[in-house]
Amino acid sequence: MKYDVIIIGGGPAGLAAACSASENGAKKIVIIERDKELGGILNQCIHNGFGLHYFKEELTGPEYAGRFVEMLRKTDVEVKLDTMVLEVSPDKTVHCINTKEGYQALEGKAVVLSMGCRERTRGAIAIPGDRPAGIFTAGAAQRYVNMEGWMCGKRVVILGSGDIGLIMARRMTLEGAKVLACVELCPYSNGLNRNIVQCLNDYDIPLYLSHTITDIQGKERVEKVVVSKVDENRAPIPGSEIVFDCDTWSSRIWRPASPASSAAATWSTSTTWWTSSPRKACGPEPPPPSTPPARKREAPSWR
């Protein structure tokens, strides 16, 4: 089957690409999405703040995705859901498979890769320590809470102050968890100022800058996490350790889902521990947590 444009990924980028291609004259367009519905990561981002630039109003992630889906329905764009792409060949042939149509080879004049990013696991970001159960990526934790209705823990420590880490701090607090701290490797926060204020300050969640995780302990389930202060070279400072008794941990580091996008290999870090006991100091207490002005940056245009 031949198409003018084949778009791999039905998230915000794929939906926008399909609408734009249709508006600019492409006749035969198809979106290939491995999930059972369009929207991508937006479906689990139930917080508001999306749509301010494009629709000039504040929407949640699912509402924002729904607007694009409605726009898509007014076009002749074909959508293949629950379909996995196996290969994209040099001649722009996309090999894919699903349970309804089986194996297919789709030929396109242009192929758009809009698969977004994937989260790296704890091992991929080289966090040392044991390998017990209870380790999640922050995106997995977000999906469990927002879409599946499962709570991951009760007392939480978050590593990384990117926007998703900050938003999950607020989300877990609203669901009844106690967020003990947000820990950031850099000497500044990587999140938007508004998220620092609305997600941390408004809920009295402390932000520890220039800190990171140096050990995970546990046999069958995560039991303890060691947090250390780092120097200007991001090396842990001996004697600055803090131990958190905990039961769950999750990480958030993005890398492109497509090797073709390797130049943007890492977006943000956000790692979460669900802890169950007060912290214990293993050395000098670090200075009081602070929240200095975050680096100013524009919110992504698809928000």
C-alpha positions as CSV (number, residue, x, y, z in Angstrom):
1,M,0.0,0.0,0.0
2,K,1.3,3.4,-1.0
3,Y,1.0,6.7,1.0
4,D,2.2,10.3,0.6
5,V,3.1,10.5,4.3
6,I,3.6,7.7,6.9
7,I,3.7,9.0,10.5
8,I,5.0,6.6,13.1
9,G,3.6,7.6,16.5
10,G,0.2,9.0,17.4
11,G,1.1,11.3,20.3
12,P,1.1,15.1,20.2
13,A,3.9,15.3,17.6
14,G,2.3,12.7,15.3
15,L,-1.2,14.2,15.5
16,A,0.2,17.7,14.7
17,A,2.3,16.3,11.9
18,A,-0.8,14.6,10.4
19,C,-3.0,17.7,10.6
20,S,-0.2,19.9,9.1
21,A,0.4,17.4,6.2
22,S,-3.3,17.3,5.4
23,E,-3.6,21.1,5.5
24,N,-0.6,21.4,3.1
25,G,-1.9,19.2,0.4
26,A,-0.9,15.6,1.2
27,K,-3.6,13.3,0.1
28,K,-2.9,9.9,1.5
29,I,-1.7,10.0,5.1
30,V,-1.5,7.2,7.7
31,I,-0.6,7.3,11.4
32,I,0.8,4.1,13.0
33,E,0.4,3.9,16.7
34,R,1.3,1.0,18.9
35,D,-1.1,1.9,21.7
36,K,-4.9,1.2,21.6
37,E,-5.7,5.0,21.4
38,L,-4.2,8.2,20.1
39,G,-2.7,10.8,22.4
40,G,0.6,9.2,23.5
41,I,2.0,10.5,26.8
42,L,-0.7,13.1,27.0
43,N,-3.2,10.5,28.2
44,Q,-1.5,10.1,31.5
45,C,-0.7,13.8,32.0
46,I,-3.9,14.7,33.7
47,H,-2.6,18.0,35.1
48,N,-3.5,21.2,33.3
49,G,-1.2,23.7,31.6
50,F,-1.4,22.4,28.1
51,G,-2.9,24.3,25.1
52,L,-1.9,27.8,26.3
53,H,0.1,28.6,23.1
54,Y,-1.9,26.7,20.5
55,F,-5.5,26.9,21.7
56,K,-5.1,30.0,23.9
57,E,-6.7,28.2,26.8
58,E,-5.6,25.9,29.6
59,L,-6.3,22.2,29.1
60,T,-5.3,18.9,30.7
61,G,-3.2,16.5,28.6
62,P,-6.2,14.3,27.6
63,E,-8.2,17.3,26.7
64,Y,-5.3,18.7,24.6
65,A,-4.9,15.4,22.8
66,G,-8.7,15.2,22.3
67,R,-8.7,18.6,20.4
68,F,-6.2,17.2,17.9
69,V,-8.1,14.0,17.5
70,E,-11.2,16.0,16.7
71,M,-9.2,18.0,14.1
72,L,-7.9,14.7,12.7
73,R,-11.4,13.3,12.3
74,K,-12.2,16.2,9.9
75,T,-9.5,15.0,7.5
76,D,-9.0,11.8,5.5
77,V,-6.0,10.6,7.6
78,E,-6.0,6.9,8.1
79,V,-5.1,5.6,11.6
80,K,-3.7,2.2,12.5
81,L,-3.9,1.5,16.2
82,D,-2.4,-1.3,18.2
83,T,0.2,-1.6,15.4
84,M,3.9,-2.2,15.9
85,V,6.5,-1.0,13.5
86,L,9.2,-3.6,12.9
87,E,11.4,-1.8,10.4
88,V,11.8,1.3,8.3
89,S,13.9,0.5,5.2
90,P,16.0,3.0,3.2
91,D,13.5,3.2,0.4
92,K,10.9,4.5,2.9
93,T,9.0,1.2,3.3
94,V,7.5,0.8,6.7
95,H,7.1,-2.8,7.9
96,C,4.4,-3.2,10.6
97,I,2.2,-5.8,12.2
98,N,-1.1,-5.9,14.1
99,T,-3.7,-8.6,15.1
100,K,-6.3,-7.5,12.6
101,E,-4.4,-7.0,9.3
102,G,-1.3,-9.0,10.1
103,Y,2.0,-8.1,8.5
104,Q,2.1,-5.2,6.2
105,A,4.7,-3.3,4.1
106,L,3.6,0.3,3.6
107,E,5.4,2.5,1.0
108,G,5.7,6.2,1.6
109,K,7.0,9.2,-0.2
110,A,7.9,10.6,3.3
111,V,8.2,9.0,6.7
112,V,7.8,11.1,9.9
113,L,9.3,9.6,13.1
114,S,7.3,11.0,16.0
115,M,7.7,8.2,18.6
116,G,8.8,10.7,21.3
117,C,11.2,9.5,24.0
118,R,11.6,6.6,26.3
119,E,12.7,6.6,29.9
120,R,16.0,5.0,30.8
121,T,16.0,2.4,33.5
122,R,17.9,2.7,36.8
123,G,20.7,0.5,35.3
124,A,21.0,2.7,32.2
125,I,21.7,5.8,34.3
126,A,24.2,3.9,36.5
127,I,22.6,4.3,39.9
128,P,24.6,1.9,42.1
129,G,23.3,-0.6,44.7
130,D,21.1,-3.7,45.0
131,R,18.4,-4.7,42.6
132,P,15.3,-5.3,44.6
133,A,11.7,-5.0,43.6
134,G,10.0,-1.6,43.9
135,I,12.0,0.3,41.3
136,F,9.9,2.2,38.7
137,T,10.4,5.0,36.2
138,A,8.5,8.1,37.0
139,G,6.5,7.7,33.9
140,A,5.4,4.2,34.9
141,A,4.5,5.6,38.4
142,Q,2.5,8.4,36.7
143,R,0.6,5.9,34.5
144,Y,-0.1,3.6,37.5
145,V,-1.6,6.5,39.5
146,N,-3.3,8.5,36.8
147,M,-4.6,5.8,34.5
148,E,-4.5,2.4,36.3
149,G,-5.6,3.7,39.7
150,W,-2.7,2.2,41.7
151,M,-0.7,3.9,44.4
152,C,3.0,3.1,44.4
153,G,3.9,4.1,48.0
154,K,3.2,6.4,51.0
155,R,6.4,8.3,51.7
156,V,8.2,9.7,48.7
157,V,11.6,11.1,47.7
158,I,12.0,12.4,44.2
159,L,15.4,12.6,42.4
160,G,15.3,15.2,39.6
161,S,13.5,18.5,39.5
162,G,12.4,18.4,35.9
163,D,8.8,19.2,35.2
164,I,7.5,15.6,35.5
165,G,9.3,15.1,38.8
166,L,7.8,18.3,40.2
167,I,4.3,17.4,38.9
168,M,4.5,13.9,40.3
169,A,5.5,15.4,43.7
170,R,2.3,17.3,43.7
171,R,0.3,14.4,42.3
172,M,1.4,12.0,45.0
173,T,0.8,14.5,47.7
174,L,-2.8,15.0,46.4
175,E,-3.3,11.2,46.5
176,G,-2.3,11.1,50.2
177,A,1.5,10.3,50.0
178,K,4.0,12.3,52.0
179,V,6.7,13.7,49.7
180,L,9.7,14.2,51.9
181,A,12.1,15.9,49.4
182,C,12.9,16.6,45.8
183,V,16.6,15.9,45.2
184,E,18.4,17.6,42.2
185,L,22.0,16.8,41.0
186,C,22.4,20.3,39.5
187,P,22.8,23.5,41.5
188,Y,19.6,24.7,39.9
189,S,16.2,23.3,39.1
190,N,15.4,22.0,35.7
191,G,11.7,22.7,35.9
192,L,9.6,25.7,35.1
193,N,9.3,28.3,37.8
194,R,5.6,27.9,37.9
195,N,5.9,24.2,38.6
196,I,8.5,24.8,41.4
197,V,6.0,27.2,43.0
198,Q,2.8,25.2,42.4
199,C,4.2,21.7,43.0
200,L,6.8,22.2,45.7
201,N,6.4,25.5,47.5
202,D,2.7,25.3,47.8
203,Y,3.0,21.9,49.5
204,D,6.0,22.7,51.6
205,I,8.1,20.1,49.8
206,P,11.9,20.9,50.2
207,L,14.2,21.0,47.3
208,Y,17.8,19.7,47.8
209,L,20.1,21.1,45.1
210,S,23.5,19.5,44.3
211,H,22.5,16.1,45.7
212,T,22.1,12.7,44.1
213,I,21.5,9.0,44.9
214,T,24.7,7.0,45.7
215,D,23.2,3.7,46.9
216,I,20.1,1.6,46.9
217,Q,19.7,-1.1,49.5
218,G,17.2,-3.9,49.8
219,K,16.9,-7.7,49.4
220,E,13.4,-8.5,48.0
221,R,12.0,-4.9,48.2
222,V,13.7,-1.5,48.3
223,E,14.5,-0.8,51.9
224,K,16.9,2.2,52.0
225,V,18.2,4.9,49.6
226,V,21.4,6.9,50.3
227,V,21.4,10.5,49.1
228,S,24.8,12.4,49.0
229,K,25.7,16.0,48.3
230,V,27.9,16.5,45.2
231,D,30.8,19.0,44.6
232,E,31.2,21.3,41.5
233,N,32.3,18.2,39.5
234,R,29.2,16.3,40.5
235,A,31.2,13.9,42.6
236,P,29.6,12.7,45.9
237,I,31.1,14.3,49.0
238,P,32.1,11.7,51.6
239,G,30.4,12.2,54.9
240,S,27.4,14.1,53.5
241,E,25.2,11.0,53.2
242,I,21.5,10.9,54.2
243,V,19.7,7.6,54.5
244,F,16.0,7.3,53.6
245,D,14.1,4.1,54.7
246,C,12.0,3.4,51.7
247,D,9.9,0.8,49.8
248,T,9.7,2.0,46.2
249,W,12.0,3.9,43.7
250,S,11.5,5.3,40.2
251,S,13.6,7.1,37.7
252,R,13.0,9.6,34.9
253,I,15.6,10.1,32.2
254,W,14.5,10.5,28.6
255,R,16.2,9.2,25.5
256,P,14.8,9.3,21.9
257,A,12.7,6.3,20.9
258,S,14.3,6.6,17.5
259,P,18.1,6.1,16.9
260,A,17.8,8.8,14.2
261,S,17.2,11.3,17.0
262,S,20.3,10.4,19.1
263,A,21.5,14.0,19.0
264,A,18.8,14.8,21.6
265,A,19.7,11.8,23.7
266,T,18.7,13.1,27.1
267,W,15.9,15.5,28.1
268,S,15.4,15.4,31.8
269,T,15.9,13.5,35.0
270,S,13.2,12.7,37.5
271,T,13.6,9.8,39.9
272,T,11.2,8.9,42.7
273,W,11.4,6.9,45.9
274,W,8.3,6.0,47.9
275,T,9.6,6.0,51.4
276,S,8.1,4.7,54.6
277,S,10.2,6.1,57.5
278,P,11.8,9.4,58.5
279,R,15.3,10.1,57.2
280,K,18.4,9.3,59.1
281,A,21.6,11.3,58.9
282,C,24.9,9.4,58.3
283,G,27.3,12.3,58.6
284,P,27.1,16.1,58.7
285,E,23.6,17.5,58.0
286,P,23.6,19.2,54.6
287,P,22.6,22.9,54.5
288,P,18.8,23.7,54.6
289,P,17.0,23.0,51.3
290,S,16.7,26.0,49.1
291,T,14.7,26.9,46.0
292,P,16.8,29.5,44.0
293,P,15.4,30.9,40.8
294,A,15.2,28.2,38.1
295,R,16.6,28.6,34.7
296,K,14.1,30.5,32.6
297,R,12.9,28.6,29.5
298,E,9.8,28.4,27.4
299,A,7.2,25.7,28.0
300,P,7.1,23.2,25.0
301,S,4.9,24.5,22.2
302,W,2.6,21.5,22.3
303,R,1.5,22.5,25.8
